[in-house]
Amino acid sequence: MADLRAQFINNYHLTTAEIIYHLPDYPELLQSYIWQEYDLAPRFPVLNKFLDFWSHNLDGKLHSVIVAHQRLITPGEMRFVGQEFTLQ
């Protein structure tokens, strides 16, 4: 229920980020991490807070971040039909 409230009232959208970072023991190798949370586009405060935590507390140096976001519930998905069917 909190997720629906965040989408409708607070205008949060599902945000997915692919975080590419250097492995601490082998800095020439890159690793990928997928992060997903509800966030506000285009500023992405939740993602920025996570990336700030990452850069201050984790050893893997950030290389790049690819961000995508999508509204899960859009007006086009909800529509009324003219008939009601009952299965017995």
Backbone atoms as SQL, in Angstrom:
CREATE TABLE atoms (id INTEGER PRIMARY KEY, chain TEXT, resi INTEGER, resn TEXT, atom TEXT, x REAL, y REAL, z REAL);
INSERT INTO atoms VALUES
  (1, 'A', 1, 'MET', 'N', 0.821, -1.194, 0.000),
  (2, 'A', 1, 'MET', 'CA', 0.000, 0.000, 0.000),
  (3, 'A', 1, 'MET', 'C', 0.864, 1.257, 0.000),
  (4, 'A', 2, 'ALA', 'N', 1.976, 1.227, 0.705),
  (5, 'A', 2, 'ALA', 'CA', 2.863, 2.394, 0.747),
  (6, 'A', 2, 'ALA', 'C', 3.446, 2.676, -0.633),
  (7, 'A', 3, 'ASP', 'N', 3.707, 1.620, -1.423),
  (8, 'A', 3, 'ASP', 'CA', 4.235, 1.824, -2.765),
  (9, 'A', 3, 'ASP', 'C', 3.224, 2.526, -3.660),
  (10, 'A', 4, 'LEU', 'N', 1.956, 2.141, -3.566),
  (11, 'A', 4, 'LEU', 'CA', 0.923, 2.814, -4.354),
  (12, 'A', 4, 'LEU', 'C', 0.760, 4.260, -3.927),
  (13, 'A', 5, 'ARG', 'N', 0.800, 4.508, -2.630),
  (14, 'A', 5, 'ARG', 'CA', 0.687, 5.876, -2.124),
  (15, 'A', 5, 'ARG', 'C', 1.847, 6.727, -2.633),
  (16, 'A', 6, 'ALA', 'N', 3.046, 6.168, -2.637),
  (17, 'A', 6, 'ALA', 'CA', 4.215, 6.899, -3.125),
  (18, 'A', 6, 'ALA', 'C', 4.066, 7.243, -4.601),
  (19, 'A', 7, 'GLN', 'N', 3.482, 6.330, -5.375),
  (20, 'A', 7, 'GLN', 'CA', 3.315, 6.587, -6.804),
  (21, 'A', 7, 'GLN', 'C', 2.246, 7.640, -7.077),
  (22, 'A', 8, 'PHE', 'N', 1.102, 7.528, -6.408),
  (23, 'A', 8, 'PHE', 'CA', -0.011, 8.428, -6.698),
  (24, 'A', 8, 'PHE', 'C', 0.142, 9.791, -6.058),
  (25, 'A', 9, 'ILE', 'N', 0.464, 9.829, -4.792),
  (26, 'A', 9, 'ILE', 'CA', 0.468, 11.092, -4.056),
  (27, 'A', 9, 'ILE', 'C', 1.801, 11.817, -4.182),
  (28, 'A', 10, 'ASN', 'N', 2.904, 11.096, -4.000),
  (29, 'A', 10, 'ASN', 'CA', 4.216, 11.745, -3.966),
  (30, 'A', 10, 'ASN', 'C', 4.937, 11.732, -5.303),
  (31, 'A', 11, 'ASN', 'N', 4.333, 11.134, -6.338),
  (32, 'A', 11, 'ASN', 'CA', 4.865, 11.116, -7.695),
  (33, 'A', 11, 'ASN', 'C', 6.216, 10.395, -7.798),
  (34, 'A', 12, 'TYR', 'N', 6.406, 9.361, -6.984),
  (35, 'A', 12, 'TYR', 'CA', 7.609, 8.544, -7.083),
  (36, 'A', 12, 'TYR', 'C', 7.446, 7.547, -8.225),
  (37, 'A', 13, 'HIS', 'N', 8.541, 7.243, -8.901),
  (38, 'A', 13, 'HIS', 'CA', 8.536, 6.264, -9.982),
  (39, 'A', 13, 'HIS', 'C', 9.564, 5.187, -9.685),
  (40, 'A', 14, 'LEU', 'N', 9.325, 4.000, -10.221),
  (41, 'A', 14, 'LEU', 'CA', 10.296, 2.923, -10.061),
  (42, 'A', 14, 'LEU', 'C', 11.563, 3.298, -10.819),
  (43, 'A', 15, 'THR', 'N', 12.682, 3.295, -10.121),
  (44, 'A', 15, 'THR', 'CA', 13.966, 3.676, -10.698),
  (45, 'A', 15, 'THR', 'C', 14.918, 2.493, -10.609),
  (46, 'A', 16, 'THR', 'N', 15.570, 2.198, -11.715),
  (47, 'A', 16, 'THR', 'CA', 16.559, 1.138, -11.769),
  (48, 'A', 16, 'THR', 'C', 17.887, 1.754, -12.192),
  (49, 'A', 17, 'ALA', 'N', 18.946, 1.420, -11.475),
  (50, 'A', 17, 'ALA', 'CA', 20.275, 1.925, -11.815),
  (51, 'A', 17, 'ALA', 'C', 21.243, 0.753, -11.918),
  (52, 'A', 18, 'GLU', 'N', 22.025, 0.755, -12.987),
  (53, 'A', 18, 'GLU', 'CA', 23.130, -0.187, -13.097),
  (54, 'A', 18, 'GLU', 'C', 24.385, 0.563, -12.681),
  (55, 'A', 19, 'ILE', 'N', 24.982, 0.119, -11.602),
  (56, 'A', 19, 'ILE', 'CA', 26.166, 0.772, -11.051),
  (57, 'A', 19, 'ILE', 'C', 27.379, -0.069, -11.447),
  (58, 'A', 20, 'ILE', 'N', 28.275, 0.548, -12.214),
  (59, 'A', 20, 'ILE', 'CA', 29.502, -0.113, -12.620),
  (60, 'A', 20, 'ILE', 'C', 30.613, 0.406, -11.704),
  (61, 'A', 21, 'TYR', 'N', 31.361, -0.527, -11.094),
  (62, 'A', 21, 'TYR', 'CA', 32.400, -0.110, -10.165),
  (63, 'A', 21, 'TYR', 'C', 33.644, -0.989, -10.325),
  (64, 'A', 22, 'HIS', 'N', 34.774, -0.459, -9.848),
  (65, 'A', 22, 'HIS', 'CA', 36.041, -1.187, -9.887),
  (66, 'A', 22, 'HIS', 'C', 36.104, -2.136, -8.698),
  (67, 'A', 23, 'LEU', 'N', 36.535, -3.364, -8.936),
  (68, 'A', 23, 'LEU', 'CA', 36.733, -4.306, -7.843),
  (69, 'A', 23, 'LEU', 'C', 37.872, -3.813, -6.951),
  (70, 'A', 24, 'PRO', 'N', 37.691, -3.836, -5.630),
  (71, 'A', 24, 'PRO', 'CA', 38.728, -3.306, -4.736),
  (72, 'A', 24, 'PRO', 'C', 40.082, -4.025, -4.878),
  (73, 'A', 25, 'ASP', 'N', 40.078, -5.350, -4.997),
  (74, 'A', 25, 'ASP', 'CA', 41.327, -6.102, -5.088),
  (75, 'A', 25, 'ASP', 'C', 41.933, -6.112, -6.488),
  (76, 'A', 26, 'TYR', 'N', 41.095, -5.906, -7.499),
  (77, 'A', 26, 'TYR', 'CA', 41.539, -5.896, -8.892),
  (78, 'A', 26, 'TYR', 'C', 40.951, -4.666, -9.585),
  (79, 'A', 27, 'PRO', 'N', 41.536, -3.491, -9.381),
  (80, 'A', 27, 'PRO', 'CA', 40.936, -2.247, -9.885),
  (81, 'A', 27, 'PRO', 'C', 40.794, -2.177, -11.406),
  (82, 'A', 28, 'GLU', 'N', 41.508, -3.034, -12.137),
  (83, 'A', 28, 'GLU', 'CA', 41.371, -3.012, -13.595),
  (84, 'A', 28, 'GLU', 'C', 40.115, -3.750, -14.059),
  (85, 'A', 29, 'LEU', 'N', 39.480, -4.507, -13.155),
  (86, 'A', 29, 'LEU', 'CA', 38.249, -5.221, -13.489),
  (87, 'A', 29, 'LEU', 'C', 37.035, -4.431, -13.016),
  (88, 'A', 30, 'LEU', 'N', 35.970, -4.490, -13.809),
  (89, 'A', 30, 'LEU', 'CA', 34.718, -3.811, -13.469),
  (90, 'A', 30, 'LEU', 'C', 33.666, -4.831, -13.085),
  (91, 'A', 31, 'GLN', 'N', 32.816, -4.438, -12.165),
  (92, 'A', 31, 'GLN', 'CA', 31.705, -5.278, -11.703),
  (93, 'A', 31, 'GLN', 'C', 30.422, -4.463, -11.848),
  (94, 'A', 32, 'SER', 'N', 29.303, -5.137, -12.038),
  (95, 'A', 32, 'SER', 'CA', 28.008, -4.475, -12.188),
  (96, 'A', 32, 'SER', 'C', 27.125, -4.790, -10.988),
  (97, 'A', 33, 'TYR', 'N', 26.395, -3.777, -10.520),
  (98, 'A', 33, 'TYR', 'CA', 25.448, -3.939, -9.421),
  (99, 'A', 33, 'TYR', 'C', 24.135, -3.290, -9.853),
  (100, 'A', 34, 'ILE', 'N', 23.019, -3.987, -9.700),
  (101, 'A', 34, 'ILE', 'CA', 21.709, -3.446, -10.060),
  (102, 'A', 34, 'ILE', 'C', 21.007, -2.980, -8.796),
  (103, 'A', 35, 'TRP', 'N', 20.570, -1.725, -8.803),
  (104, 'A', 35, 'TRP', 'CA', 19.869, -1.099, -7.672),
  (105, 'A', 35, 'TRP', 'C', 18.476, -0.709, -8.159),
  (106, 'A', 36, 'GLN', 'N', 17.444, -0.937, -7.328),
  (107, 'A', 36, 'GLN', 'CA', 16.083, -0.591, -7.725),
  (108, 'A', 36, 'GLN', 'C', 15.321, -0.096, -6.508),
  (109, 'A', 37, 'GLU', 'N', 14.638, 1.049, -6.687),
  (110, 'A', 37, 'GLU', 'CA', 13.900, 1.672, -5.592),
  (111, 'A', 37, 'GLU', 'C', 12.943, 2.700, -6.203),
  (112, 'A', 38, 'TYR', 'N', 11.970, 3.145, -5.418),
  (113, 'A', 38, 'TYR', 'CA', 11.109, 4.242, -5.858),
  (114, 'A', 38, 'TYR', 'C', 11.832, 5.553, -5.603),
  (115, 'A', 39, 'ASP', 'N', 11.817, 6.440, -6.613),
  (116, 'A', 39, 'ASP', 'CA', 12.570, 7.691, -6.506),
  (117, 'A', 39, 'ASP', 'C', 11.883, 8.777, -7.330),
  (118, 'A', 40, 'LEU', 'N', 12.289, 10.016, -7.111),
  (119, 'A', 40, 'LEU', 'CA', 11.735, 11.169, -7.810),
  (120, 'A', 40, 'LEU', 'C', 12.653, 11.585, -8.953),
  (121, 'A', 41, 'ALA', 'N', 12.159, 11.521, -10.177),
  (122, 'A', 41, 'ALA', 'CA', 12.930, 11.991, -11.325),
  (123, 'A', 41, 'ALA', 'C', 12.688, 13.494, -11.475),
  (124, 'A', 42, 'PRO', 'N', 13.596, 14.286, -11.943),
  (125, 'A', 42, 'PRO', 'CA', 14.919, 13.967, -12.481),
  (126, 'A', 42, 'PRO', 'C', 16.053, 14.119, -11.460),
  (127, 'A', 43, 'ARG', 'N', 15.768, 14.504, -10.236),
  (128, 'A', 43, 'ARG', 'CA', 16.843, 14.719, -9.256),
  (129, 'A', 43, 'ARG', 'C', 17.319, 13.439, -8.578),
  (130, 'A', 44, 'PHE', 'N', 16.467, 12.441, -8.464),
  (131, 'A', 44, 'PHE', 'CA', 16.780, 11.146, -7.880),
  (132, 'A', 44, 'PHE', 'C', 17.444, 11.257, -6.503),
  (133, 'A', 45, 'PRO', 'N', 16.753, 11.817, -5.513),
  (134, 'A', 45, 'PRO', 'CA', 17.368, 11.984, -4.186),
  (135, 'A', 45, 'PRO', 'C', 17.691, 10.663, -3.487),
  (136, 'A', 46, 'VAL', 'N', 16.875, 9.628, -3.672),
  (137, 'A', 46, 'VAL', 'CA', 17.132, 8.337, -3.027),
  (138, 'A', 46, 'VAL', 'C', 18.378, 7.692, -3.632),
  (139, 'A', 47, 'LEU', 'N', 18.501, 7.730, -4.946),
  (140, 'A', 47, 'LEU', 'CA', 19.680, 7.179, -5.615),
  (141, 'A', 47, 'LEU', 'C', 20.930, 7.955, -5.225),
  (142, 'A', 48, 'ASN', 'N', 20.849, 9.280, -5.193),
  (143, 'A', 48, 'ASN', 'CA', 22.007, 10.079, -4.810),
  (144, 'A', 48, 'ASN', 'C', 22.447, 9.790, -3.378),
  (145, 'A', 49, 'LYS', 'N', 21.485, 9.575, -2.494),
  (146, 'A', 49, 'LYS', 'CA', 21.824, 9.224, -1.112),
  (147, 'A', 49, 'LYS', 'C', 22.550, 7.885, -1.072),
  (148, 'A', 50, 'PHE', 'N', 22.077, 6.903, -1.868),
  (149, 'A', 50, 'PHE', 'CA', 22.728, 5.601, -1.922),
  (150, 'A', 50, 'PHE', 'C', 24.137, 5.716, -2.501),
  (151, 'A', 51, 'LEU', 'N', 24.307, 6.488, -3.581),
  (152, 'A', 51, 'LEU', 'CA', 25.627, 6.643, -4.186),
  (153, 'A', 51, 'LEU', 'C', 26.583, 7.377, -3.249),
  (154, 'A', 52, 'ASP', 'N', 26.072, 8.318, -2.475),
  (155, 'A', 52, 'ASP', 'CA', 26.896, 9.009, -1.484),
  (156, 'A', 52, 'ASP', 'C', 27.357, 8.014, -0.411),
  (157, 'A', 53, 'PHE', 'N', 26.436, 7.166, 0.061),
  (158, 'A', 53, 'PHE', 'CA', 26.801, 6.117, 1.012),
  (159, 'A', 53, 'PHE', 'C', 27.868, 5.200, 0.416),
  (160, 'A', 54, 'TRP', 'N', 27.675, 4.806, -0.849),
  (161, 'A', 54, 'TRP', 'CA', 28.619, 3.912, -1.515),
  (162, 'A', 54, 'TRP', 'C', 30.014, 4.537, -1.539),
  (163, 'A', 55, 'SER', 'N', 30.104, 5.779, -1.984),
  (164, 'A', 55, 'SER', 'CA', 31.421, 6.398, -2.152),
  (165, 'A', 55, 'SER', 'C', 32.135, 6.633, -0.819),
  (166, 'A', 56, 'HIS', 'N', 31.391, 6.782, 0.279),
  (167, 'A', 56, 'HIS', 'CA', 32.017, 7.036, 1.580),
  (168, 'A', 56, 'HIS', 'C', 32.261, 5.763, 2.398),
  (169, 'A', 57, 'ASN', 'N', 31.542, 4.678, 2.129),
  (170, 'A', 57, 'ASN', 'CA', 31.614, 3.502, 2.999),
  (171, 'A', 57, 'ASN', 'C', 32.070, 2.216, 2.328),
  (172, 'A', 58, 'LEU', 'N', 32.049, 2.152, 1.013),
  (173, 'A', 58, 'LEU', 'CA', 32.440, 0.922, 0.322),
  (174, 'A', 58, 'LEU', 'C', 33.754, 1.117, -0.418),
  (175, 'A', 59, 'ASP', 'N', 34.473, 0.025, -0.614),
  (176, 'A', 59, 'ASP', 'CA', 35.803, 0.109, -1.210),
  (177, 'A', 59, 'ASP', 'C', 35.800, 0.211, -2.730),
  (178, 'A', 60, 'GLY', 'N', 34.795, -0.313, -3.397),
  (179, 'A', 60, 'GLY', 'CA', 34.774, -0.298, -4.857),
  (180, 'A', 60, 'GLY', 'C', 34.524, 1.099, -5.398),
  (181, 'A', 61, 'LYS', 'N', 35.502, 1.663, -6.100),
  (182, 'A', 61, 'LYS', 'CA', 35.381, 3.002, -6.676),
  (183, 'A', 61, 'LYS', 'C', 34.368, 2.983, -7.828),
  (184, 'A', 62, 'LEU', 'N', 33.459, 3.949, -7.825),
  (185, 'A', 62, 'LEU', 'CA', 32.435, 4.019, -8.869),
  (186, 'A', 62, 'LEU', 'C', 33.060, 4.351, -10.219),
  (187, 'A', 63, 'HIS', 'N', 32.583, 3.662, -11.238),
  (188, 'A', 63, 'HIS', 'CA', 33.024, 3.921, -12.609),
  (189, 'A', 63, 'HIS', 'C', 31.943, 4.686, -13.364),
  (190, 'A', 64, 'SER', 'N', 30.702, 4.167, -13.354),
  (191, 'A', 64, 'SER', 'CA', 29.602, 4.823, -14.054),
  (192, 'A', 64, 'SER', 'C', 28.278, 4.324, -13.492),
  (193, 'A', 65, 'VAL', 'N', 27.232, 5.100, -13.754),
  (194, 'A', 65, 'VAL', 'CA', 25.881, 4.750, -13.314),
  (195, 'A', 65, 'VAL', 'C', 24.935, 4.999, -14.480),
  (196, 'A', 66, 'ILE', 'N', 24.140, 3.993, -14.816),
  (197, 'A', 66, 'ILE', 'CA', 23.130, 4.113, -15.873),
  (198, 'A', 66, 'ILE', 'C', 21.765, 4.039, -15.190),
  (199, 'A', 67, 'VAL', 'N', 20.924, 5.047, -15.429),
  (200, 'A', 67, 'VAL', 'CA', 19.650, 5.164, -14.716),
  (201, 'A', 67, 'VAL', 'C', 18.481, 5.066, -15.692),
  (202, 'A', 68, 'ALA', 'N', 17.448, 4.317, -15.280),
  (203, 'A', 68, 'ALA', 'CA', 16.185, 4.249, -16.022),
  (204, 'A', 68, 'ALA', 'C', 15.057, 4.342, -15.009),
  (205, 'A', 69, 'HIS', 'N', 13.970, 5.012, -15.386),
  (206, 'A', 69, 'HIS', 'CA', 12.825, 5.068, -14.482),
  (207, 'A', 69, 'HIS', 'C', 11.542, 4.986, -15.280),
  (208, 'A', 70, 'GLN', 'N', 10.509, 4.458, -14.647),
  (209, 'A', 70, 'GLN', 'CA', 9.238, 4.239, -15.318),
  (210, 'A', 70, 'GLN', 'C', 8.102, 4.327, -14.315),
  (211, 'A', 71, 'ARG', 'N', 7.049, 5.015, -14.711),
  (212, 'A', 71, 'ARG', 'CA', 5.834, 5.003, -13.903),
  (213, 'A', 71, 'ARG', 'C', 5.189, 3.643, -14.056),
  (214, 'A', 72, 'LEU', 'N', 4.837, 3.020, -12.963),
  (215, 'A', 72, 'LEU', 'CA', 4.225, 1.693, -13.037),
  (216, 'A', 72, 'LEU', 'C', 2.748, 1.769, -13.371),
  (217, 'A', 73, 'ILE', 'N', 2.084, 2.760, -12.851),
  (218, 'A', 73, 'ILE', 'CA', 0.651, 2.907, -13.101),
  (219, 'A', 73, 'ILE', 'C', 0.447, 4.167, -13.928),
  (220, 'A', 74, 'THR', 'N', -0.083, 3.984, -15.109),
  (221, 'A', 74, 'THR', 'CA', -0.333, 5.119, -15.992),
  (222, 'A', 74, 'THR', 'C', -1.817, 5.169, -16.327),
  (223, 'A', 75, 'PRO', 'N', -2.326, 6.320, -16.726),
  (224, 'A', 75, 'PRO', 'CA', -3.755, 6.423, -17.020),
  (225, 'A', 75, 'PRO', 'C', -4.230, 5.469, -18.110),
  (226, 'A', 76, 'GLY', 'N', -3.386, 5.143, -19.072),
  (227, 'A', 76, 'GLY', 'CA', -3.784, 4.267, -20.158),
  (228, 'A', 76, 'GLY', 'C', -4.035, 2.820, -19.736),
  (229, 'A', 77, 'GLU', 'N', -3.555, 2.418, -18.590),
  (230, 'A', 77, 'GLU', 'CA', -3.709, 1.043, -18.154),
  (231, 'A', 77, 'GLU', 'C', -5.050, 0.786, -17.483),
  (232, 'A', 78, 'MET', 'N', -5.712, 1.787, -16.996),
  (233, 'A', 78, 'MET', 'CA', -6.976, 1.613, -16.296),
  (234, 'A', 78, 'MET', 'C', -8.116, 2.072, -17.205),
  (235, 'A', 79, 'ARG', 'N', -9.015, 1.162, -17.512),
  (236, 'A', 79, 'ARG', 'CA', -10.150, 1.536, -18.350),
  (237, 'A', 79, 'ARG', 'C', -11.358, 0.704, -17.948),
  (238, 'A', 80, 'PHE', 'N', -12.511, 1.236, -18.204),
  (239, 'A', 80, 'PHE', 'CA', -13.748, 0.552, -17.869),
  (240, 'A', 80, 'PHE', 'C', -14.253, -0.202, -19.096),
  (241, 'A', 81, 'VAL', 'N', -14.848, -1.366, -18.858),
  (242, 'A', 81, 'VAL', 'CA', -15.447, -2.127, -19.946),
  (243, 'A', 81, 'VAL', 'C', -16.954, -2.031, -19.826),
  (244, 'A', 82, 'GLY', 'N', -17.625, -2.219, -20.928),
  (245, 'A', 82, 'GLY', 'CA', -19.064, -2.029, -20.954),
  (246, 'A', 82, 'GLY', 'C', -19.880, -3.186, -20.426),
  (247, 'A', 83, 'GLN', 'N', -19.268, -4.329, -20.179),
  (248, 'A', 83, 'GLN', 'CA', -20.022, -5.501, -19.755),
  (249, 'A', 83, 'GLN', 'C', -19.342, -6.177, -18.571),
  (250, 'A', 84, 'GLU', 'N', -20.125, -6.953, -17.873),
  (251, 'A', 84, 'GLU', 'CA', -19.599, -7.722, -16.750),
  (252, 'A', 84, 'GLU', 'C', -19.885, -9.192, -17.014),
  (253, 'A', 85, 'PHE', 'N', -18.882, -10.025, -16.818),
  (254, 'A', 85, 'PHE', 'CA', -19.017, -11.460, -17.049),
  (255, 'A', 85, 'PHE', 'C', -18.868, -12.185, -15.725),
  (256, 'A', 86, 'THR', 'N', -19.674, -13.222, -15.524),
  (257, 'A', 86, 'THR', 'CA', -19.595, -14.034, -14.328),
  (258, 'A', 86, 'THR', 'C', -19.241, -15.460, -14.727),
  (259, 'A', 87, 'LEU', 'N', -18.198, -15.986, -14.096),
  (260, 'A', 87, 'LEU', 'CA', -17.811, -17.368, -14.359),
  (261, 'A', 87, 'LEU', 'C', -18.407, -18.272, -13.299),
  (262, 'A', 88, 'GLN', 'N', -18.989, -19.400, -13.730),
  (263, 'A', 88, 'GLN', 'CA', -19.599, -20.329, -12.772),
  (264, 'A', 88, 'GLN', 'C', -18.988, -21.686, -12.886);
